[in-house]
Amino acid sequence: MGVDRGKVVHLQELVPITYGGGEQTRMLLRGEDTGGLYSLYEVRMPAKEGSVRHVHHDTDESFYVIDGEFEIKIGEEIHKAAPGTMVYGPRGVVHSFYNSADRTSTMLCVMTPGGIERFFAELSELLSRPERPSWEEIEAVGERHRISADKPLGGPHGGPPTQD
């Protein structure tokens, strides 16, 4: 599948995909824009929020922090990532990210090959229902897109709640 034209994207014109905790994802380039090679997206994460531990079985994910600060866990190693930091998460390796700043933080992410936007859209639709979906329903969305996730336990990186 080839691409024979370029594309110009203006961030302010994109409608964000939103999730329960206030996370927003804006798709800058979708798999269809790049001939399936990659997807490029912006993630805005509220303070002290993050993803569950998960693994992409067929895709690699890279995280480039542009504002704020994240802790990005790849395998068992946590990387403190300030603006200008790139962290690579290879396929098949469990990972998570957590906004450790006291304000919203932003990063750009690249997923190779492309197509992660289909997962984001399906998950957002499920989470926007009036009734709270079960963990099994959320897990099923991930499985359809070859993503496995740990049930959230309440702390950063899917671990136990932190002690203050």
Secondary structure, 3 states (H helix, E strand, C coil): CCCCCCCCCCHHHCCCEECCCCCEEEEEECHHHHCCCCEEEEEEECCCCECCCEEECCCEEEEEEEECCEEEEECCEEEEECCCCEEEECCCCCEEEEECCCCCEEEEEEEECCCHHHHHHHHHHHHCCCCCCCHHHHHHHHHHCCEEECCCCCCHHHCCCCCC
